[in-house]
């Protein structure tokens, strides 16, 4: 019986090639759209799920009318203290500036690091494993830096990196940075 259905369908498809092509294109586009929607939903549910407090972490976006009206992650620096003082629901807030490149050096070793500038509350908000250093004071000094294991092995292969100094040579920031902590590679 099944073989009979397949035979009839093949005859129909061979006689009506244009209609069959239109149906197949529509079916393919519909299935592709469904798969893309399901992948998007899956990604949204997995966002920050690897953090134990991921369901309580929110990101503040700013709507900018200049330049076609779109959302941007650049918000005023004063928004963090304002949120902590004005909203009782906010337990911890941190500022973060990521996607920033910094030219650093230590002795004869030089390189460019992908850095993120942030508040000490980031270590409280996210499950970032601190391998060396004190979690409470690791970012207390403005010129302190927390580096990954990989950066520590490159710049401090022969000595203990805690307390070591890296010199930054960039247009936005130039000066000495003291290594106060090491985090696990992400």
DASUL-V457644 format. One record per residue. SS is DSSP state (H for helix, E for strand, L for the rest). PHI is phi in whole degrees, 0 to 359 (none if undefined). D_CENTER is the distance of its C-alpha to the mean C-alpha in whole Angstrom. Layout:
BEGIN
[[SS/PHI/D_CENTER] [SS/PHI/D_CENTER]]
END
This chain:
BEGIN
[[L/none/55] [H/296/52] [H/297/53] [H/294/55] [H/298/52] [H/295/50] [H/297/53] [H/296/54] [H/295/50] [H/296/50] [H/296/54] [H/296/52] [H/295/49] [H/288/51] [H/277/54] [L/242/51] [H/292/48] [H/294/47] [H/295/46] [H/297/45] [H/298/42] [H/297/41] [H/295/41] [H/293/39] [H/295/37] [H/297/36] [H/296/35] [H/296/33] [H/295/31] [H/296/31] [H/293/30] [H/296/27] [H/297/26] [H/296/26] [H/295/24] [H/295/21] [H/296/21] [H/296/21] [H/295/18] [H/295/16] [H/297/18] [H/298/17] [H/295/13] [H/294/13] [H/285/15] [H/271/13] [L/299/9] [L/60/9] [L/283/12] [L/279/12] [L/264/13] [L/295/16] [L/254/16] [H/299/13] [H/284/16] [H/248/16] [L/260/13] [L/231/13] [L/246/11] [L/271/14] [L/244/14] [E/244/17] [E/272/20] [E/248/21] [L/281/25] [L/288/25] [L/81/24] [L/75/24] [L/54/23] [E/219/19] [E/278/16] [E/223/14] [L/271/12] [L/279/15] [L/240/17] [L/299/20] [L/295/19] [L/282/22] [H/290/20] [H/295/19] [H/297/23] [H/293/24] [H/294/22] [H/294/23] [H/273/27] [H/265/27] [L/241/26] [L/291/27] [L/288/24] [L/280/21] [L/273/21] [L/219/19] [L/222/17] [L/218/15] [L/264/14] [E/215/11] [E/240/11] [E/248/9] [E/57/10] [E/231/13] [E/256/15] [E/229/18] [E/274/21] [E/233/23] [E/206/26] [E/214/28] [L/67/31] [L/269/31] [E/269/28] [E/228/26] [E/187/22] [E/244/19] [E/252/16] [E/273/12] [E/247/12] [E/230/10] [E/269/13] [E/203/13] [L/280/16] [L/295/17] [L/293/17] [H/300/13] [H/291/15] [H/277/17] [H/285/14] [L/248/12] [L/275/14] [L/264/13] [L/281/16] [E/268/18] [E/279/21] [E/222/23] [L/110/23] [L/264/24] [L/302/21] [L/285/23] [L/239/24] [L/296/22] [L/242/20] [L/286/23] [L/271/25] [L/299/23] [L/262/23] [E/269/22] [E/223/19] [E/249/17] [E/244/17] [E/274/16] [H/301/19] [H/296/19] [H/294/19] [H/296/22] [H/290/23] [H/283/24] [H/269/25] [L/232/26] [L/294/28] [L/260/31] [L/227/31] [L/287/29] [L/287/26] [L/295/26] [L/90/28] [L/288/28] [E/246/27] [E/243/25] [E/261/26] [E/263/24] [E/230/25] [L/221/23] [L/295/25] [L/278/23] [L/216/23] [E/220/26] [E/158/27] [E/268/27] [E/242/24] [E/263/25] [E/284/23] [E/245/23] [E/196/21] [E/230/19] [E/250/16] [L/292/16] [L/301/14] [L/263/10]]
END
